[in-house]
């Protein structure tokens, strides 16, 4: 039974949706993730590079194009003198056929559309050949044919990984008065200002209890909640009020059993800005529409503050600020600042941003509407991220095979251990994924853990691949600083 459950969870897939989009990622997101794996921190620099754009067009035609859409990209590659390209009708495939065609191993033969699949991979292979300046009959190319084939396959697998990540980077990064917060990348929260809270000295000197809430704005959105937490004003455990009739801005509730960690799997909670256990206030000014993932992420900080106040009797300045993009009804996240007053921050000192996201769910922050992020759930004939049985084919195993070929010279070299470090990190990540479920986690919790490990894998590639590629002559000759 556990094996069956784990196989479902480890597919890193989502409940079936009738959405018009086959993939979780759109084209822009795919290009963002793939570019970051190729170039790391220099990805933005190469965004408009002509040869990078050629690779992205070829990857799109190989892995995403369907129903005769955007075949103009094929014409664009022909204008760049990419040789041996097929005609548009030779790559024609339907939306329903696309997943099996493009979410399998590089060597997989899709019998129903074998010719079209072969033509699509020809586009990617020949574009790689053109980008790196090696003609089909070039002697150097023939000598390194295996390496270029592997690079094409790596791009292909990068696309699958990017799609499985299924989160829109643009939707979760934000800039506001407290600074810039990068896009969600598998971690529920990040430090702001080096973790140092941004209270004024006057505020830090206060040793009296106070509690203030911003008024709801014209859109009904809650604002900053600010308190000096005091042991004398913490509520009794039984004092919680009924809040089911309160609908904070952006409240569009849906249920996703097996994806969201709660049971039933409702995506949204009426999320207290300042936790009930700290001040006992259940009013609308203290509530926002927050994902289950956000609500759970806040609990350790709330418990830490509550335990500290109960133990010491000291005050803790505690400010929670929901952060909205423009006129969005749903907060992109919240900022929590906490500072223990009497010991000048020695007991509690924190400044963190918590993402209002739900792994596997696409959220419209303007309205709060939400939906499943992709359509791969229960699809048997696609490549899983990691399988329970190490003997079965999965994305990480197949990617490792190609990386081994691509960097075989560096693997043997005594000059660098980057390749070995990367593979050790990947092996550790796989071990953690395969241990998911051993502690009796719910299906929803297993899903979230696996998604976090998927991001961890992506970050491993983003960390090591750019430097490894820079040491490959074929790559560095084309993409120089």
N, C-alpha and C positions, 0 to 999 in steps of 0.2 A: 504493500500500500504506500509506504513511504517513497519507494522508488518511483511510483507513478506520480505522486504529488510533486516530488522534486523535479521530475522531467518536465512537468507543466510549468513549474515556477522558473526553472532555469532556462526556459525558452526566452525569458525576458520579453514576453509578449503580453498583449493586452486583450481584454474582452472584445469580441467581434463587434464591429460597427459597420453601418451601411454608408459611412462617409464616402464622398466621391474621391477622396485621396487614398491611394493605396498605402503610402508610406507615412510613418510618423513625422519624418523630417520633410520639409520642402527643399527645393533645390538650393536656396540660399543657405539654409542651415547645413546641408550636406557639404557645401563648399567651405563653410566656416570651419567645421570640424576637420575635414580632410586637410585643408591648408594648415591648420594648427598642428596636425600630426606630421606634416612634411617640413614645416618651417619654424614651428615653435613660436617664440616671441617675435619673430620676423614675419609672421604670416600677413600682417596688415601691409607691410612693405611690398610683398609680392602679389597682393590682391589683384592689381591691375596689370601684372606682367603678362605679356602676350602669350608666352609659352605655357604659363600656368593656366590661363584661360583656355588654351587649346586642350590641355589635359582634362580640365573640368567639363568642357563640352563633350569630349570623348567618353568620359565617365558617365555623364548624363545619358548619352545615347546608348551606352552599353547596359546601364543599370536602371534607369528611371523612365525613359521615353516609352510611350505606348499610344495606341489608337491614332497613329499618324500625326501626333502632336509635335510641334517644334522640330520638324525635320529640316528646318532652315539651318539648324546647327550643323547638319551634315554638309550643306552647301558651304557653310563658313569654313569647315575643315578642308574641303576641296580647294577653296580659294587659297588656303595656306599650303597647298601642294602636298597634302598628305596622300600618299599613293595607295592604290589598291582598295579604295573605299567602295562599299556596296551601294546599290541604288536604294532609295528610301523604301520601296516596296519589299526589298529583301530583308529589312529589319522589322517589318510590320508585325506587331503583337498586340493582343488585347489587354485591357486592364486586369482581367481575371487571370490571365496567364503570366503576368509579370512577376509575381512573387516567386513562383517555382523557378522561373527562368533566371532571376537575378539574385535570389537569396539562397544559393547553394554553393557547393565547392566550385572552385575555378574549373575543375576538370569535369564537373557534372554535365551529363548529356540529357537535355530535356527533349525526350522523344517526340512530343507533340509539336514542337517548334525547333527542331534541331538545327535546321539551316539558318533560321533567323537568329538563334542564339549564337551560332558560329560567326555569323556576319557581325553581330554586335561586338563580340570579343575581338574580331579583326579590326574594328574601328579603334578600340583601345590599344591594341598591340601596335598598329601602324602609326598611331599618333605618338605613342611613346618613342617609336623609332624616329619619327620626324623631329620631335622636340629635342632629342639628344643628338641630332645631327648625324644619324647613321642611316645611310640608304640600305635598302633591302639586301643588296649584294655586296655591301661594304665589308671588306675583310675583317675589320675590327669588330663590326657588328656580329658577324658569324662566330667569331671567337668568343664573344660575350653574349650570345643569344640567350643562354639560360638565365643570365642575370637580368636582362631586359624583360624577359618573360615573367620573371619573379616580381619585378617592379610593377608591371601591369596588374599582376594578381594581387599585390599588396594594395594598390589603389582600389581594386574591386572589393577587397575585404574591408578596407577603410569605409567604403560606402555603406556596407552592411552594418558595421559598428555605429556609424553616424546615425543611421536610421533607427537602430535599436535604442540609442540614447533618448530619442523622441522628445527632447525638450528644446524649446526655442530660445537660443541665447539672447536674442534681442528683447524678449519679453521679461527676462528676469534680471538684467543689469539695470542699474539706476544711478542717477546722480542727483544729489540734493545737498542742502546746506552742510550736512555732516560729512560729505565727501562722496566718492565714487565707490560703488559696490559692483564687483564683476558678476558675470552671469552665474547662475546656479550650476554647480559641477559635481553634484553628488553629496555635498556636505550641507547639512541643514542650516548652519550659521557660519558667519565669519566675523573676525574682530574688526572693530572700527577704531581709528586713532590709536592703534597699538594696544587696544584693550583698555585704554585710559578713559574714564568717564569725563564728560565735558561740562561738569557743574561749575558754577562760579564760586569764588572763595566765600562770598556772602552766604550762598546756599550751603556750602560745606560746614559753615560755622553754626548752623541751626541745630538745636537739640530739642526742639519742641515738635510735637506731632502736627502734621498738616496733611491735607488731601485736597487736590484740585483736579477738575476735569475741564477740558475744552468743551464749548458748546458744539452741538452738531451743526455742520455747515448746511448750506442751502440744498445740498444733495443728500443730506442725512448721514454724512460721514462723521465718524468719531475722530477726535483729534488727540492731542497729548494728554496723558494721565500722569500726575506727578504727586508723590507722597513722601513723607518721612516716616517710614514704617516703625511702629512702636509696639512693644509687647502688650501694653495695656489696651491697645485698640485692635488687636487681632481677634477675629471672630471665633465663636464656638463652632465646633464641627457641624452641628445640626442646624445652623442658622441659614443655610442656603435657601434663596428664594426661587420661585418658579420663573424661568425665563423663556419658556417655549413659545410665548406669544410675541417675543421681540424678534424682528427680522432686520438685522443690520444691513447697511448698504451692500449691494452686490449679492444678496442672498438668493441663490438659484440652486437649490439642493437637488442632488442626484445620488444614487447608490451604486457602488462598484464593489460587490462582494468578491473577495479574493485578491483585490488590488489594494484597497484601503485597509489599514490594520485593524479597524474596529469591526464589531459584529453587532448589527448589520453595518455594511461598509459605506456609510454616508461620507461624502467627500468633505462637507463643511461642518464645523462646530461654531457655536456662538462663543467666540474666543474672548476671554477676559483680557483686557490690557494689563491691569494689575490684578494678579490672581486673587480669587475669592479668599483663599487661606491667609492672605496678607492684610486685606482691608475689609472683606465682607460685603463689598458693594457689587450688586448685580443689576445695575441700572444701564440703560441703553448707551449712555455716554462712556461706559466702561466696556463696551462690547463691539467687536468687529466680526465680519465674516472671515474666519480663518480656516485653513485646511486642517484636516486631522493631523497631517504631518507637522504643520506649524505648531499646533497645540501641544503635541507630544514633545517637540523639540524645546519648548519653553519650560517644561516641568523641572528639569534638573536645576536651572537657575532659580526658579521660584522656591524649590525645596531647600536649596542652599541658603537663601536669604531667610526663609522661615525658621530653619534650624538654628542659624546664627543668632537671630533676634531672640528666640526662645531660650537659648543657652546663655547668652551674655546680658540680655536686657538692654543692649545698645540699640541706637537708631540706625536705620539704613535709608539713605536717600535712594529713591527708586522712581525712575522716569521711563515711561514707555511711549514711544512715538510711532504711530502707523505712518508708513511712507507710501504716498500715492503718486502715480505718474499722471500729470495733467488732471483731467476731469474723470479719471477712472473711478468707478464705484468700489472696486476691490483693491485693497492695499497690496502693493508688490511685496511688502514685508514689514517688519517692525524693528525698531531699535530699542534695546533695553540697556539702560545705564543704571548701575548700582554702586553705592559707596557707603561703607560703614563710617559713621560720623565720629564717635568717641575715640576710636583707635586710628583715625585718619587713613582709612582704606586698607589697613593691614589685614583685617578680617574679610572684607568684601570689597573688591574693586573690579568692575567689569563694564565693558562697552561692546555690545555685539549686535549684529544685524541678523535677523532670522527670516529666511525666505518663506513667503506664503505660496508654496508650491505643493503639488501632490504628485510624486513620481508615477508616471504612466497615464496621467490625466492632462489633457490640454485645456487650459483655462483662458477665457477671454476676460482680461482684467477690467475692461471698460464696463462690462455688464455683469460679470460673475458667472456667465454661462460656461458650461464645461462639457467635455465629451471624452470618450476613449481616444487615446493618442495614435493607435494604429490598428491594423486589421490582421495581425499575424497570429492571434491567439487560436490555438487548436488546429493550426495548419501543420500537418504532419511532414510535408515534403519541403521543408525549409531548414536551413542550417541554424542550429541552436548556438547560443553564446558559449555555454559550457555544459557538457553532459555529465551525468553522475558516473557513468562508466568511462574510464579513461581510454578504453579501446574504441569508443564510438567517435565518429567525426563530429567536430564542432568548430566554431569560428576561431577560437584561440589556437587550437591544435593546427588548423589549416594555415593560419597566419604564421605560426611559428615555423612551419615547413618552408614557407617562402622567405621569411627573414633569414633562415639558416643558409639558404642559397644566395640571397642578395648580399649578405655580409660574411660569406665564408672566408674571405681573405682576412678580414679584421678579427674574425673569431680565432684564427690561428696566430694572429700577431701578438707579440709580447709588448708592443708599445701601448696598447689600450685595453682596458678591461670593461669598457662601456657596454659592449655586447653581452658579456657575461653578467654584468650587473643588471642589465635589462631583463635577461632571461631569468635570473634569480628572482627579481621582483615579480615577473609574470607568474612564475611557478608558485610563489607565495600567495599571490592573488587567487590563482586557481584552487589552491588548497583551502582558502577561506570560503570560496564559493561552494565547494563540495561539502563543507561542514555545515552549511546552512540547513536547518531543519533538525539538527542533532539535539537541540535544546528545547524541542517542543514548540517552536514558534508557530503562530498561526500562519495560514497561507498568505494573508495580506502582509504580515511582518516579513515572511520569507521573501516575498516579492520585492519589498522595499530594500532589504539587505542585498539582494542580488543586483538590483539596479545600482546601488551605491558601489558595489564591487565592479560593476560594468564601467562606471565612471572612473574608478581607480585604474582599471586597465587602460582606458583612454588616456589618462594622465601619465601613465608609465610610458606609453608610446610617444606622447607629446614631449616628454622629458628627454628621451634617449634617441628617438629616430632622427631628429634634425641634425644632431652632431654626428651620428653615424653616417648619414647621407652626405654630409659635407666632406667626409673623408673618402667618399667614393668618387673617383675621377670623372666618371661619366656625368655625375650629378653636379659636382662643383664646377666643371667646365661650363655649364649652362647657367647655373644659379650662383653667381659670385656676389659677394658683398660690395 
